[in-house]
């Protein structure tokens, strides 16, 4: 076997290895992006859940609406009137939803 043939085989193997590496990098990048998106979704879900369970935050929202002279949204008013919830509970329910 001459050296040109050995060189050609080596180049072919190198090209194949390069293709494999490029595919792996692409798959790794896609997985990293998916993981980042999932992390953001999980963080948002956790934040909304914590906000919904926060009696303090619900109370602050009610006080802020009262200080501005505004009425709570109609959904909150319906829940307090028809659902028997307090304003804080209605706001927490809205955050949970």
C-alpha positions in Angstrom: 0.0 0.0 0.0 1.4 3.4 -0.9 1.4 6.5 1.3 -1.2 8.3 -0.8 -3.7 5.6 -0.2 -3.0 5.7 3.6 -3.4 9.5 3.5 -6.7 9.2 1.6 -8.1 6.7 4.2 -7.0 9.0 7.0 -8.7 12.0 5.4 -11.9 10.0 4.9 -11.9 8.9 8.6 -11.2 12.5 9.7 -14.1 13.8 7.6 -16.4 11.2 9.1 -15.3 12.0 12.6 -15.9 15.7 11.9 -19.4 15.0 10.8 -20.0 13.0 14.0 -18.7 15.9 16.1 -20.8 18.5 14.3 -23.9 16.4 14.9 -23.1 15.9 18.5 -22.6 19.6 19.0 -25.9 20.4 17.3 -27.7 17.9 19.5 -26.0 19.1 22.6 -27.0 22.7 21.8 -30.6 21.7 21.2 -30.6 19.9 24.6 -29.1 22.9 26.3 -31.7 25.2 24.9 -34.5 22.9 25.9 -33.1 22.7 29.4 -32.9 26.5 29.7 -36.5 26.8 28.5 -37.7 24.2 30.9 -35.8 25.9 33.7 -37.6 29.2 32.9 -41.0 27.5 32.9 -40.3 25.8 36.2 -39.1 29.1 37.8 -42.2 30.9 36.5 -44.5 28.2 37.8 -42.8 28.2 41.2 -43.0 32.0 41.4 -46.7 32.1 40.5 -47.4 29.3 43.0 -45.5 31.2 45.8 -47.4 34.4 44.9 -50.7 32.6 45.0 -49.9 31.3 48.5 -48.7 34.6 49.9 -51.3 36.2 52.1 -49.0 39.1 52.5 -48.8 39.8 48.8 -52.6 39.4 48.4 -53.1 41.9 51.2 -50.7 44.4 49.6 -52.5 44.1 46.3 -55.8 44.9 48.0 -54.3 47.8 49.9 -52.7 49.1 46.7 -56.0 48.9 44.8 -57.8 50.7 47.6 -55.1 53.4 47.8 -55.5 54.1 44.1 -59.2 54.3 44.6 -59.7 51.5 42.1 -62.1 48.6 42.2 -60.8 45.1 42.1 -61.4 43.3 38.8 -64.9 41.9 38.2 -63.6 38.3 38.7 -62.4 39.2 42.2 -65.7 40.9 43.0 -67.7 37.9 41.8 -65.6 35.5 43.9 -66.0 37.6 47.0 -69.8 38.1 46.4 -70.8 34.7 45.0 -67.9 32.4 46.2 -67.7 33.6 49.7 -64.0 34.3 49.5 -62.2 37.2 51.1 -60.5 39.7 48.8 -57.1 38.2 49.7 -58.4 34.7 48.9 -59.9 35.8 45.6 -56.6 37.4 44.6 -54.7 34.3 45.6 -57.1 32.2 43.6 -56.6 34.4 40.5 -52.8 34.1 40.9 -53.1 30.3 41.2 -55.3 30.1 38.0 
